[in-house]
Amino acid sequence: MQRRLSVLVASSNGMAWRICGFACEFLRTEFADIEMLDAGSTPATALAQRGRFLLVVSSTFGRGELPRAAQPLQASLRERRVDLSGIVFGVVCLGDRSFRETFCGAAARWKELLGFGGARFAGPELKLDMCERRIELPRLHAWSRAWLASLGRTSLAE
């Protein structure tokens, strides 16, 4: 049975969308129905209605923050206490390793926000250094296989 995956993209410069495209290609073996959502225009309540599996692909902005466009969604997830208990999610985060203390800080923020609503994190997370603006496809592909395996361990059966 082919499953549905929603991919929430929070991008500050468009790179997260590119990474999302590659990740979706790797994940199509398990998910025939993949929907991409813009974190800047997706209401918090819509996340609960999209299906069981969610992947967040997010840039990190400033000192470990979510991109500006995703900040209204962040506030809504905190204020509304949306029930996300039926969701299992993963995170691919982009950052600049020269900011050591806050490198890919958005990953922890997404895990906190979604976990606050009851969603369960299925690891591992993937942190990509975008300082050189190159996409590490072998790492992304290896991560996608590991993430699919972790989904199996956290109950892929619907």
N, CA, C and O of each residue as an XYZ file, in Angstrom:
632
protein
N       0.835     -1.184      0.000
C       0.000      0.000      0.000
C       0.882      1.250      0.000
O       1.781      1.368      0.833
N       0.640      2.168     -0.909
C       1.401      3.407     -0.963
C       0.835      4.401      0.033
O      -0.381      4.558      0.145
N       1.709      5.061      0.745
C       1.314      5.990      1.792
C       1.452      7.432      1.334
O       2.102      7.733      0.333
N       0.819      8.315      2.103
C       0.848      9.748      1.818
C       1.846     10.441      2.736
O       1.907     10.165      3.934
N       2.622     11.343      2.154
C       3.587     12.132      2.905
C       3.342     13.604      2.622
O       3.223     14.012      1.467
N       3.269     14.394      3.677
C       3.236     15.849      3.537
C       4.633     16.360      3.860
O       5.250     15.932      4.835
N       5.126     17.274      3.039
C       6.447     17.867      3.253
C       6.240     19.359      3.490
O       5.812     20.089      2.595
N       6.547     19.796      4.691
C       6.426     21.195      5.068
C       7.764     21.876      4.826
O       8.773     21.488      5.415
N       7.783     22.883      3.969
C       9.028     23.543      3.594
C       9.058     24.958      4.167
O       8.150     25.756      3.937
N      10.119     25.249      4.916
C      10.339     26.582      5.481
C      11.676     27.072      4.942
O      12.740     26.649      5.395
N      11.600     27.963      3.975
C      12.806     28.388      3.278
C      13.019     29.888      3.410
O      12.070     30.672      3.398
N      14.279     30.268      3.537
C      14.594     31.694      3.579
C      15.213     32.179      2.269
O      15.195     33.376      1.979
N      15.757     31.258      1.480
C      16.407     31.672      0.229
C      16.118     30.728     -0.939
O      16.740     30.850     -1.994
N      15.201     29.807     -0.769
C      14.855     28.883     -1.840
C      15.590     27.557     -1.807
O      15.177     26.609     -2.474
N      16.674     27.472     -1.042
C      17.461     26.239     -1.002
C      16.677     25.082     -0.377
O      16.824     23.937     -0.804
N      15.858     25.366      0.617
C      15.066     24.290      1.247
C      14.113     23.658      0.229
O      13.851     22.457      0.295
N      13.599     24.444     -0.701
C      12.736     23.883     -1.747
C      13.524     22.943     -2.653
O      13.011     21.902     -3.063
N      14.756     23.300     -2.965
C      15.587     22.414     -3.803
C      15.856     21.101     -3.075
O      15.735     20.024     -3.660
N      16.221     21.192     -1.798
C      16.472     19.990     -0.999
C      15.200     19.151     -0.922
O      15.251     17.925     -1.022
N      14.079     19.806     -0.748
C      12.793     19.105     -0.697
C      12.565     18.286     -1.962
O      12.138     17.134     -1.887
N      12.843     18.867     -3.110
C      12.655     18.151     -4.368
C      13.483     16.885     -4.451
O      12.992     15.835     -4.865
N      14.742     16.989     -4.056
C      15.604     15.800     -4.068
C      15.128     14.772     -3.044
O      15.091     13.578     -3.342
N      14.765     15.216     -1.849
C      14.296     14.293     -0.809
C      13.047     13.547     -1.281
O      12.914     12.343     -1.063
N      12.146     14.264     -1.921
C      10.913     13.623     -2.407
C      11.212     12.551     -3.443
O      10.559     11.508     -3.463
N      12.182     12.795     -4.292
C      12.561     11.773     -5.272
C      13.050     10.509     -4.575
O      12.701      9.402     -4.986
N      13.839     10.660     -3.544
C      14.345      9.504     -2.806
C      13.240      8.791     -2.030
O      13.300      7.576     -1.841
N      12.234      9.535     -1.581
C      11.189      8.957     -0.730
C      10.017      8.388     -1.521
O       9.141      7.749     -0.939
N       9.983      8.601     -2.808
C       8.869      8.099     -3.632
C       8.767      6.577     -3.634
O       7.721      6.036     -3.992
N       9.814      5.883     -3.248
C       9.737      4.417     -3.189
C       8.707      3.980     -2.154
O       8.081      2.932     -2.313
N       8.524      4.758     -1.111
C       7.572      4.419     -0.053
C       6.298      5.256     -0.107
O       5.231      4.796      0.298
N       6.411      6.473     -0.604
C       5.272      7.393     -0.620
C       4.956      7.796     -2.051
O       5.686      8.580     -2.658
N       3.871      7.263     -2.588
C       3.477      7.613     -3.949
C       2.777      8.968     -3.967
O       2.833      9.684     -4.967
N       2.127      9.316     -2.879
C       1.387     10.567     -2.776
C       2.168     11.513     -1.863
O       2.147     11.371     -0.640
N       2.855     12.475     -2.473
C       3.651     13.431     -1.711
C       3.123     14.832     -2.004
O       3.028     15.254     -3.157
N       2.788     15.531     -0.940
C       2.271     16.894     -1.056
C       3.260     17.855     -0.396
O       3.659     17.649      0.750
N       3.649     18.892     -1.114
C       4.563     19.895     -0.563
C       3.760     21.093     -0.075
O       2.884     21.602     -0.775
N       4.076     21.532      1.140
C       3.369     22.639      1.768
C       4.349     23.754      2.115
O       5.450     23.490      2.599
N       3.958     24.978      1.872
C       4.777     26.135      2.214
C       4.468     26.537      3.650
O       3.323     26.854      3.972
N       5.482     26.528      4.516
C       5.272     26.882      5.921
C       4.775     28.312      6.076
O       4.177     28.653      7.096
N       5.016     29.145      5.081
C       4.562     30.525      5.145
C       3.094     30.715      4.868
O       2.546     31.779      5.153
N       2.439     29.705      4.315
C       1.014     29.849      3.992
C       0.156     28.680      4.472
O      -1.027     28.605      4.140
N       0.733     27.779      5.241
C      -0.022     26.627      5.743
C      -0.474     26.894      7.166
O       0.360     27.119      8.044
N      -1.793     26.873      7.415
C      -2.270     27.073      8.790
C      -1.935     25.865      9.665
O      -1.849     24.738      9.177
N      -1.752     26.109     10.940
C      -1.416     25.040     11.883
C      -2.465     23.935     11.863
O      -2.117     22.756     11.936
N      -3.726     24.291     11.766
C      -4.788     23.287     11.778
C      -4.722     22.374     10.560
O      -5.169     21.229     10.620
N      -4.169     22.872      9.457
C      -4.074     22.053      8.244
C      -3.095     20.905      8.415
O      -3.252     19.866      7.775
N      -2.085     21.069      9.268
C      -1.107     19.999      9.473
C      -1.784     18.743     10.021
O      -1.429     17.627      9.642
N      -2.742     18.924     10.898
C      -3.436     17.784     11.504
C      -4.336     17.070     10.502
O      -4.694     15.911     10.714
N      -4.702     17.738      9.424
C      -5.641     17.174      8.451
C      -4.953     16.551      7.243
O      -5.631     15.988      6.384
N      -3.648     16.634      7.153
C      -2.938     16.222      5.937
C      -2.612     14.746      5.868
O      -2.420     14.220      4.772
N      -2.542     14.078      6.960
C      -2.167     12.675      6.936
C      -1.209     12.360      8.057
O      -0.858     13.227      8.858
N      -0.795     11.134      8.106
C      -0.012     10.643      9.235
C       1.466     11.002      9.188
O       2.083     11.186     10.237
N       2.047     11.105      8.002
C       3.488     11.282      7.889
C       3.837     12.681      7.405
O       3.267     13.188      6.439
N       4.789     13.290      8.102
C       5.198     14.660      7.805
C       6.717     14.733      7.799
O       7.383     14.194      8.683
N       7.246     15.402      6.798
C       8.662     15.708      6.754
C       8.791     17.212      6.741
O       8.128     17.880      5.947
N       9.630     17.762      7.604
C       9.907     19.193      7.620
C      11.279     19.400      6.994
O      12.264     18.792      7.416
N      11.335     20.264      5.984
C      12.602     20.668      5.375
C      12.711     22.165      5.626
O      11.940     22.954      5.079
N      13.673     22.546      6.456
C      13.709     23.929      6.923
C      15.107     24.532      6.911
O      16.094     23.878      7.250
N      15.160     25.788      6.515
C      16.362     26.582      6.684
C      16.417     27.041      8.133
O      15.413     27.025      8.846
N      17.593     27.444      8.547
C      17.764     28.091      9.844
C      18.102     29.543      9.568
O      18.919     29.850      8.700
N      17.472     30.422     10.307
C      17.653     31.851     10.101
C      18.240     32.477     11.356
O      17.905     32.082     12.473
N      19.105     33.443     11.169
C      19.638     34.187     12.314
C      20.333     33.293     13.318
O      21.222     32.521     12.960
N      19.937     33.393     14.558
C      20.575     32.655     15.638
C      19.779     31.387     15.987
O      19.361     31.194     17.129
N      19.584     30.540     14.987
C      18.910     29.272     15.224
C      17.399     29.335     15.134
O      16.711     28.447     15.637
N      16.878     30.362     14.507
C      15.435     30.554     14.402
C      14.876     29.925     13.126
O      15.616     29.542     12.220
N      13.557     29.833     13.087
C      12.877     29.433     11.864
C      12.940     30.607     10.885
O      13.079     31.756     11.305
N      12.839     30.326      9.593
C      12.790     31.427      8.629
C      11.606     32.355      8.937
O      10.596     31.916      9.486
N      11.736     33.605      8.589
C      10.686     34.600      8.899
C       9.313     34.175      8.410
O       8.318     34.362      9.111
N       9.250     33.606      7.221
C       7.954     33.213      6.665
C       7.252     32.166      7.523
O       6.024     32.089      7.511
N       7.997     31.366      8.258
C       7.408     30.298      9.082
C       7.047     30.763     10.487
O       6.438     30.007     11.244
N       7.402     31.965     10.844
C       7.160     32.421     12.212
C       5.686     32.540     12.579
O       5.344     32.269     13.730
N       4.773     32.939     11.651
C       3.351     32.904     12.007
C       2.853     31.478     12.318
O       2.054     31.280     13.233
N       3.332     30.500     11.551
C       2.977     29.106     11.832
C       3.517     28.693     13.189
O       2.829     28.008     13.946
N       4.730     29.096     13.505
C       5.331     28.798     14.806
C       4.457     29.359     15.925
O       4.170     28.655     16.893
N       4.034     30.604     15.809
C       3.194     31.231     16.837
C       1.854     30.515     16.952
O       1.347     30.309     18.055
N       1.286     30.141     15.822
C      -0.007     29.452     15.822
C       0.089     28.074     16.476
O      -0.804     27.679     17.225
N       1.165     27.346     16.197
C       1.333     26.030     16.817
C       1.467     26.153     18.332
O       0.995     25.284     19.065
N       2.092     27.202     18.800
C       2.248     27.402     20.244
C       0.952     27.840     20.902
O       0.614     27.376     21.991
N       0.223     28.737     20.238
C      -0.965     29.330     20.844
C      -2.201     28.445     20.764
O      -3.000     28.417     21.701
N      -2.368     27.731     19.675
C      -3.614     26.995     19.450
C      -3.629     25.575     19.988
O      -4.695     24.973     20.108
N      -2.486     25.041     20.307
C      -2.401     23.658     20.794
C      -3.131     22.686     19.859
O      -4.004     21.927     20.279
N      -2.754     22.732     18.611
C      -3.346     21.862     17.593
C      -2.985     20.418     17.912
O      -1.834     20.114     18.224
N      -3.970     19.531     17.832
C      -3.738     18.110     18.111
C      -3.022     17.468     16.927
O      -3.613     17.267     15.867
N      -1.756     17.154     17.118
C      -0.941     16.512     16.086
C      -0.554     15.095     16.502
O       0.408     14.528     15.982
N      -1.301     14.534     17.433
C      -0.921     13.242     18.016
C      -0.917     12.093     17.015
O      -0.314     11.054     17.285
N      -1.562     12.246     15.887
C      -1.567     11.183     14.891
C      -0.430     11.282     13.880
O      -0.377     10.504     12.928
N       0.473     12.230     14.080
C       1.524     12.487     13.097
C       2.875     11.958     13.561
O       3.256     12.101     14.723
N       3.580     11.348     12.629
C       4.971     10.940     12.821
C       5.771     11.804     11.846
O       5.418     11.902     10.671
N       6.852     12.433     12.332
C       7.561     13.381     11.483
C       9.074     13.214     11.541
O       9.631     12.631     12.471
N       9.704     13.748     10.517
C      11.152     13.807     10.437
C      11.574     15.216     10.078
O      10.751     16.036      9.672
N      12.862     15.496     10.228
C      13.372     16.847      9.980
C      14.666     16.801      9.167
O      15.600     16.066      9.486
N      14.689     17.606      8.114
C      15.912     17.902      7.374
C      16.121     19.398      7.552
O      15.250     20.201      7.220
N      17.270     19.759      8.072
C      17.521     21.163      8.392
C      18.764     21.665      7.666
O      19.758     20.951      7.534
N      18.686     22.897      7.204
C      19.792     23.548      6.513
C      20.348     24.643      7.406
O      19.602     25.337      8.095
N      21.652     24.787      7.387
C      22.271     25.830      8.185
C      23.664     26.142      7.693
O      24.114     25.629      6.668
N      24.330     26.986      8.436
C      25.689     27.420      8.135
C      26.563     27.012      9.316
O      26.441     27.566     10.408
N      27.440     26.044      9.091
C      28.255     25.480     10.172
C      29.176     26.514     10.830
O      29.660     26.284     11.938
N      29.421     27.636     10.173
C      30.275     28.652     10.798
C      29.593     29.276     12.023
O      30.253     29.905     12.850
N      28.263     29.099     12.137
C      27.531     29.507     13.335
C      27.419     28.273     14.238
O      26.354     27.664     14.340
N      28.509     27.918     14.879
C      28.607     26.653     15.620
C      27.500     26.433     16.637
O      26.892     25.364     16.679
N      27.240     27.433     17.447
C      26.276     27.259     18.546
C      24.838     27.151     18.065
O      23.999     26.555     18.740
N      24.548     27.723     16.905
C      23.165     27.719     16.422
C      23.011     26.970     15.105
O      21.975     27.087     14.451
N      24.025     26.198     14.703
C      23.976     25.451     13.445
C      22.730     24.576     13.393
O      22.529     23.720     14.254
N      21.908     24.792     12.394
C      20.666     24.029     12.199
C      19.769     24.069     13.440
O      19.111     23.083     13.772
N      19.752     25.192     14.103
C      18.920     25.344     15.297
C      17.437     25.190     15.027
O      16.672     24.874     15.938
N      17.023     25.408     13.797
C      15.610     25.258     13.457
C      15.140     23.813     13.655
O      13.958     23.586     13.911
N      16.034     22.844     13.542
C      15.641     21.437     13.734
C      15.064     21.227     15.132
O      14.008     20.614     15.287
N      15.751     21.729     16.132
C      15.268     21.578     17.515
C      13.962     22.327     17.716
O      13.091     21.866     18.454
N      13.817     23.469     17.075
C      12.577     24.246     17.219
C      11.390     23.503     16.611
O      10.309     23.469     17.200
N      11.590     22.903     15.425
C      10.501     22.134     14.816
C      10.133     20.937     15.680
O       8.950     20.646     15.860
N      11.128     20.243     16.216
C      10.833     19.080     17.066
C      10.046     19.510     18.295
O       9.108     18.828     18.707
N      10.423     20.629     18.876
C       9.699     21.142     20.040
C       8.265     21.535     19.673
O       7.319     21.154     20.362
N       8.108     22.291     18.596
C       6.784     22.773     18.188
C       5.827     21.632     17.856
O       4.697     21.594     18.344
N       6.285     20.713     17.031
C       5.421     19.604     16.628
C       5.183     18.644     17.784
O       4.087     18.103     17.934
N       6.205     18.436     18.598
C       6.048     17.595     19.786
C       5.070     18.183     20.780
O       4.372     17.445     21.474
N       5.011     19.500     20.856
C       4.082     20.192     21.738
C       2.637     19.806     21.401
O       1.786     19.724     22.286
N       2.375     19.569     20.115
C       1.039     19.149     19.684
C       0.833     17.649     19.748
O      -0.245     17.161     19.412
N       1.850     16.906     20.174
C       1.717     15.464     20.314
C       2.293     14.650     19.174
O       2.237     13.421     19.210
N       2.852     15.311     18.148
C       3.465     14.563     17.039
C       4.701     13.833     17.552
O       5.381     14.301     18.465
N       4.981     12.675     16.947
C       6.141     11.870     17.357
C       7.266     12.012     16.336
O       7.059     11.842     15.134
N       8.451     12.324     16.835
C       9.624     12.445     15.976
C      10.176     11.071     15.660
O      10.348     10.237     16.549
N      10.452     10.842     14.382
C      11.121      9.617     13.941
C      12.467     10.049     13.373
O      12.531     10.706     12.334
N      13.520      9.682     14.050
C      14.867     10.093     13.627
C      15.449      9.121     12.650
O      14.837      8.105     12.320
N      16.613      9.429     12.195
C      17.462     10.544     12.594
C      17.077     11.822     11.860
O      16.413     11.786     10.824
N      17.501     12.939     12.410
C      17.354     14.198     11.686
C      18.581     14.348     10.791
O      19.611     13.712     11.019
N      18.459     15.187      9.781
C      19.592     15.452      8.900
C      19.893     16.936      8.943
O      19.014     17.765      8.710
N      21.141     17.269      9.242
C      21.593     18.656      9.253
C      22.577     18.844      8.105
O      23.609     18.176      8.037
N      22.242     19.761      7.207
C      23.065     20.015      6.034
C      23.707     21.393      6.121
O      23.036     22.385      6.404
N      25.010     21.443      5.877
C      25.747     22.695      5.890
C      25.628     23.333      4.504
O      26.117     22.788      3.515
N      24.983     24.473      4.449
C      24.769     25.158      3.180
C      25.756     26.297      2.968
O      25.580     27.109      2.060
N      26.781     26.360      3.788
C      27.780     27.416      3.684
C      28.389     27.462      2.283
O      28.617     28.541      1.735
N      28.645     26.306      1.716
C      29.238     26.237      0.384
C      28.185     26.164     -0.720
O      28.520     26.098     -1.903
N      26.905     26.177     -0.327
C      25.770     26.162     -1.251
C      25.812     24.974     -2.217
O      25.459     25.099     -3.389
N      26.245     23.838     -1.709
C      26.207     22.627     -2.527
C      25.312     21.618     -1.811
O      25.211     21.614     -0.584
N      24.687     20.794     -2.578
C      23.756     19.820     -2.018
C      24.455     18.480     -1.925
O      24.971     17.964     -2.917
N      24.467     17.925     -0.732
C      25.131     16.647     -0.486
C      24.148     15.507     -0.753
O      23.573     14.941      0.176
N      23.966     15.181     -2.026
C      22.980     14.167     -2.406
C      23.250     12.791     -1.793
O      22.297     12.141     -1.365
N      24.501     12.312     -1.728
C      24.707     11.001     -1.103
C      24.250     10.972      0.365
O      23.661      9.987      0.810
N      24.519     12.041      1.107
C      24.062     12.090      2.514
C      22.545     12.138      2.593
O      21.944     11.486      3.447
N      21.921     12.913      1.702
C      20.469     13.014      1.681
C      19.842     11.666      1.343
O      18.839     11.278      1.942
N      20.424     10.959      0.395
C      19.913      9.642      0.009
C      20.072      8.644      1.157
O      19.140      7.897      1.457
N      21.236      8.624      1.796
C      21.457      7.724      2.938
C      20.497      8.054      4.074
O      19.956      7.155      4.718
N      20.289      9.345      4.317
C      19.348      9.751      5.369
C      17.938      9.259      5.036
O      17.235      8.757      5.912
N      17.522      9.401      3.775
C      16.158      8.993      3.415
C      15.940      7.507      3.689
O      14.866      7.113      4.143
N      16.946      6.684      3.417
C      16.831      5.245      3.720
C      16.730      5.014      5.231
O      15.930      4.197      5.688
N      17.547      5.740      5.999
C      17.511      5.601      7.462
C      16.182      6.091      8.020
O      15.636      5.485      8.942
N      15.659      7.179      7.472
C      14.385      7.701      7.963
C      13.246      6.725      7.661
O      12.390      6.485      8.512
N      13.238      6.169      6.464
C      12.212      5.174      6.131
C      12.292      3.979      7.081
O      11.265      3.454      7.512
N      13.500      3.558      7.402
C      13.658      2.446      8.353
C      13.119      2.832      9.732
O      12.484      2.015     10.398
N      13.367      4.069     10.161
C      12.866      4.489     11.473
C      11.350      4.594     11.474
O      10.716      4.361     12.503
N      10.763      4.941     10.339
C       9.297      4.960     10.264
C       8.749      3.555     10.451
O       7.704      3.369     11.074
N       9.452      2.567      9.911
C       9.031      1.186     10.096
C       9.075      0.777     11.560
O       8.219      0.031     12.036
N      10.082      1.273     12.265
C      10.210      0.964     13.702
C       9.178      1.701     14.542
O       8.813      1.237     15.622
N       8.693      2.867     14.049
C       7.718      3.617     14.828
C       6.307      3.367     14.338
O       5.391      4.126     14.652
N       6.131      2.311     13.574
C       4.828      1.866     13.109
C       4.373      2.542     11.837
O       3.673      3.554     11.861
N       4.781      1.967     10.733
C       4.311      2.429      9.429
C       2.891      1.951      9.152
O       2.195      2.514      8.307
N       2.467      0.921      9.858
C       1.119      0.406      9.635
C       0.091      1.453     10.043
O       0.168      2.026     11.130
N      -0.863      1.690      9.163
C      -1.883      2.686      9.460
C      -3.165      2.031      9.915
O      -4.140      2.721     10.211
